[in-house]
Amino acid sequence: MSGTTASALVRLKSAQKSAKGVSLYSRFVNRPVGRLFAAGAYALGLTPNQVTLVSAVFSGAAVAAAALATPTWTLGLLVWLGLAVGFAFDSADGQLARLRGGGSAAGEWLDHVVDCAKLTTLHIAVLIAFYRHPGHFGTTSDGWLLVPLGFQLAAVVTFFGGLLTEQLKPEGGPGASAVPSTARAVALLPVDHGVFCLVFLLLGGGTVFRWAYTALGAAAALFLAAFLTKWFRELSAVRR
């Protein structure tokens, strides 16, 4: 490890976002890996926007493979790896921006656009896979094609609702500096993107993947209902 990278890692430790509302996977796996990627990118002289595009390349390649290749255990491993690395670089761009003294509105916009594209296309890829390989996944009934569509709806509304709530809530509101809850971090695991990526390791299992994916989709729908209720109550107390 170069001196520049090591120095960047030390500085990054004091430039982390709050762990409040973050699952255990993101806190103890994705952010630390992203910190390594951010330090390496800093040493190479990359910009946060370039790191965002690297994230998009890894995630996009994984999505394309899931949609177009024949589902096997090896493919599942490669898809998971591409998604996991892309997710880590997604954490790295923000960390790199803070290391360099702060990001830009354009950089934040690019990051959210890439996140939204990844979120929507990943479920489209599953839909395509279910349609192209019904024998492998046991999706000979067209009803199973509704599962990725429902999962996508829950994921997109959660993504948009969370972003909009952050914009509308006043800074420093109630609970803004609260100590992160371990119980909440565990409870959020079913809707963490890193945990969702792990399900693609089961791609070669066909029906096993289908049921695991469906279970996570059901969890996403339940959490969406809880999030919407929570966010609406919080914003109802805001006076504009």
C-alpha positions as CSV (number, residue, x, y, z in Angstrom):
1,M,0.0,0.0,0.0
2,S,1.4,3.4,-1.0
3,G,2.0,6.2,1.4
4,T,-0.7,8.3,-0.3
5,T,-3.2,5.5,0.0
6,A,-2.4,4.9,3.7
7,S,-2.6,8.6,4.5
8,A,-6.0,8.8,2.7
9,L,-7.3,5.9,4.7
10,V,-6.4,7.7,7.9
11,R,-8.1,10.9,6.8
12,L,-11.2,9.0,5.6
13,K,-11.8,7.5,9.1
14,S,-12.7,11.0,10.3
15,A,-14.8,11.8,7.2
16,Q,-17.5,9.2,7.5
17,K,-21.3,9.8,7.3
18,S,-23.5,9.0,10.3
19,A,-24.3,5.3,10.8
20,K,-27.9,6.2,11.8
21,G,-30.4,4.3,9.7
22,V,-27.8,2.1,8.1
23,S,-27.8,-1.7,8.1
24,L,-25.1,-3.8,9.5
25,Y,-23.9,-4.8,6.0
26,S,-23.5,-1.3,4.8
27,R,-21.9,-0.2,8.1
28,F,-19.4,-3.1,8.5
29,V,-18.9,-4.3,5.0
30,N,-19.8,-1.9,2.2
31,R,-18.5,1.3,3.8
32,P,-15.1,-0.1,4.8
33,V,-14.6,-1.6,1.4
34,G,-15.7,1.6,-0.2
35,R,-13.2,3.4,2.0
36,L,-10.4,1.3,0.6
37,F,-11.6,2.0,-3.0
38,A,-11.8,5.7,-2.2
39,A,-8.3,5.8,-0.8
40,G,-7.0,4.0,-3.9
41,A,-9.0,6.4,-6.2
42,Y,-7.5,9.3,-4.4
43,A,-4.0,8.0,-4.9
44,L,-4.7,7.6,-8.6
45,G,-6.0,11.1,-8.9
46,L,-9.6,10.0,-9.8
47,T,-12.5,12.4,-9.3
48,P,-15.7,11.3,-7.5
49,N,-17.7,11.4,-10.8
50,Q,-15.2,9.0,-12.4
51,V,-15.6,6.7,-9.4
52,T,-19.4,6.9,-9.9
53,L,-19.0,5.9,-13.5
54,V,-16.7,2.9,-12.4
55,S,-19.6,1.9,-10.1
56,A,-22.0,2.1,-13.1
57,V,-19.8,-0.1,-15.3
58,F,-19.5,-2.9,-12.7
59,S,-23.3,-2.8,-11.9
60,G,-24.3,-2.4,-15.5
61,A,-22.2,-5.4,-16.6
62,A,-23.7,-7.5,-13.8
63,V,-27.2,-6.5,-14.8
64,A,-26.6,-7.3,-18.4
65,A,-25.2,-10.7,-17.6
66,A,-28.2,-11.6,-15.3
67,A,-30.6,-10.7,-18.1
68,L,-28.8,-12.2,-21.1
69,A,-26.6,-15.1,-20.0
70,T,-27.7,-18.6,-19.2
71,P,-28.3,-18.9,-15.4
72,T,-25.6,-21.1,-13.8
73,W,-23.9,-21.1,-10.4
74,T,-20.8,-19.5,-12.0
75,L,-22.9,-16.8,-13.6
76,G,-24.5,-16.1,-10.2
77,L,-21.1,-15.7,-8.6
78,L,-20.0,-13.3,-11.3
79,V,-23.3,-11.3,-11.1
80,W,-23.0,-11.0,-7.3
81,L,-19.3,-9.9,-7.6
82,G,-20.1,-7.3,-10.2
83,L,-23.0,-5.9,-8.1
84,A,-21.0,-6.0,-4.8
85,V,-18.0,-4.2,-6.3
86,G,-20.3,-1.7,-8.0
87,F,-22.1,-1.1,-4.6
88,A,-18.7,-0.6,-2.9
89,F,-17.7,2.0,-5.5
90,D,-21.1,3.6,-5.0
91,S,-20.0,4.2,-1.4
92,A,-16.5,5.2,-2.4
93,D,-17.5,8.2,-4.6
94,G,-19.1,10.1,-1.7
95,Q,-16.2,9.2,0.6
96,L,-13.7,10.5,-2.0
97,A,-15.7,13.7,-2.4
98,R,-15.5,14.3,1.4
99,L,-11.8,13.5,1.3
100,R,-11.3,16.1,-1.4
101,G,-13.1,18.8,0.6
102,G,-16.7,18.3,-0.5
103,G,-18.8,17.2,-3.5
104,S,-20.9,19.1,-6.0
105,A,-24.5,19.3,-6.9
106,A,-23.7,17.7,-10.2
107,G,-21.9,14.9,-8.6
108,E,-24.7,14.1,-6.2
109,W,-27.2,14.2,-9.2
110,L,-25.0,11.8,-11.1
111,D,-24.8,9.4,-8.2
112,H,-28.6,9.4,-7.7
113,V,-29.2,8.9,-11.4
114,V,-26.9,5.9,-11.5
115,D,-28.5,4.5,-8.4
116,C,-31.9,4.8,-9.8
117,A,-30.9,3.2,-13.1
118,K,-29.2,0.3,-11.3
119,L,-32.3,-0.2,-9.1
120,T,-34.8,-0.3,-12.0
121,T,-32.7,-2.3,-14.5
122,L,-31.7,-5.0,-11.9
123,H,-35.4,-6.0,-11.5
124,I,-35.9,-5.8,-15.2
125,A,-33.0,-8.2,-15.6
126,V,-34.7,-10.7,-13.3
127,L,-38.0,-10.3,-15.2
128,I,-36.2,-11.1,-18.4
129,A,-34.4,-14.1,-16.9
130,F,-37.7,-15.4,-15.6
131,Y,-39.2,-15.0,-19.1
132,R,-36.3,-16.5,-21.0
133,H,-35.7,-19.5,-18.7
134,P,-39.1,-20.5,-17.3
135,G,-38.0,-24.2,-17.0
136,H,-35.0,-23.3,-14.9
137,F,-36.8,-20.9,-12.5
138,G,-40.2,-22.7,-12.5
139,T,-41.8,-19.6,-13.8
140,T,-44.0,-21.3,-16.5
141,S,-47.0,-19.4,-15.0
142,D,-47.1,-15.8,-16.2
143,G,-48.0,-14.8,-12.7
144,W,-44.4,-15.1,-11.6
145,L,-43.5,-12.3,-13.9
146,L,-45.4,-9.9,-11.7
147,V,-43.0,-10.6,-8.8
148,P,-40.1,-8.5,-10.3
149,L,-42.5,-5.8,-11.2
150,G,-43.9,-5.6,-7.7
151,F,-40.4,-5.7,-6.2
152,Q,-39.3,-2.9,-8.6
153,L,-42.3,-0.8,-7.5
154,A,-41.5,-1.2,-3.8
155,A,-37.8,-0.5,-4.4
156,V,-38.3,2.6,-6.5
157,V,-40.9,4.2,-4.3
158,T,-38.7,3.5,-1.2
159,F,-35.7,5.1,-3.0
160,F,-37.7,8.2,-4.1
161,G,-39.6,8.5,-0.8
162,G,-36.4,8.4,1.2
163,L,-34.7,11.0,-1.0
164,L,-37.7,13.3,-0.9
165,T,-38.0,13.0,2.9
166,E,-34.4,14.0,3.4
167,Q,-35.0,17.1,1.2
168,L,-38.2,18.1,3.1
169,K,-37.1,17.5,6.6
170,P,-35.3,20.3,8.4
171,E,-31.6,19.8,9.2
172,G,-30.9,18.9,12.7
173,G,-34.4,17.7,13.4
174,P,-35.4,15.3,16.2
175,G,-33.1,12.2,16.2
176,A,-30.6,13.8,13.8
177,S,-27.7,13.1,16.3
178,A,-29.1,10.0,17.9
179,V,-26.8,7.0,18.5
180,P,-27.2,4.4,15.8
181,S,-29.3,1.5,17.0
182,T,-27.8,-2.0,16.5
183,A,-31.3,-3.6,16.6
184,R,-32.4,-1.2,13.8
185,A,-29.3,-2.0,11.8
186,V,-30.1,-5.7,12.0
187,A,-33.7,-5.2,11.1
188,L,-32.8,-3.2,8.0
189,L,-30.7,-6.1,6.6
190,P,-33.6,-7.5,4.4
191,V,-33.8,-4.2,2.5
192,D,-30.0,-3.5,2.2
193,H,-28.8,-3.5,-1.4
194,G,-25.7,-5.5,-0.4
195,V,-27.9,-8.3,1.1
196,F,-30.1,-8.2,-2.0
197,C,-27.0,-8.7,-4.2
198,L,-26.2,-11.9,-2.3
199,V,-29.4,-13.6,-3.6
200,F,-27.8,-13.7,-7.0
201,L,-25.4,-16.3,-5.7
202,L,-28.4,-18.6,-5.9
203,L,-29.0,-17.9,-9.6
204,G,-27.9,-21.4,-10.6
205,G,-30.4,-22.9,-8.2
206,G,-33.4,-21.9,-10.3
207,T,-36.4,-22.2,-8.0
208,V,-34.3,-21.6,-4.9
209,F,-33.4,-18.2,-6.4
210,R,-37.0,-17.5,-7.3
211,W,-38.2,-18.1,-3.7
212,A,-35.4,-16.2,-2.1
213,Y,-35.9,-13.3,-4.5
214,T,-39.7,-13.4,-3.8
215,A,-39.1,-13.4,0.0
216,L,-36.9,-10.3,-0.3
217,G,-39.6,-8.7,-2.5
218,A,-42.2,-9.4,0.2
219,A,-39.9,-7.8,2.8
220,A,-39.4,-4.8,0.6
221,A,-43.2,-4.3,0.3
222,L,-43.6,-4.6,4.1
223,F,-40.8,-2.2,4.8
224,L,-42.2,0.3,2.2
225,A,-45.5,0.4,4.1
226,A,-43.6,1.0,7.4
227,F,-41.3,3.7,5.8
228,L,-44.2,5.6,4.2
229,T,-46.0,5.7,7.5
230,K,-42.9,6.9,9.4
231,W,-42.0,9.5,6.8
232,F,-45.5,10.9,6.6
233,R,-45.8,11.2,10.4
234,E,-42.4,13.0,10.5
235,L,-43.2,15.4,7.7
236,S,-46.7,16.1,9.2
237,A,-44.9,17.8,12.1
238,V,-42.9,20.1,9.8
239,R,-44.3,23.6,9.3
240,R,-43.3,25.4,6.1
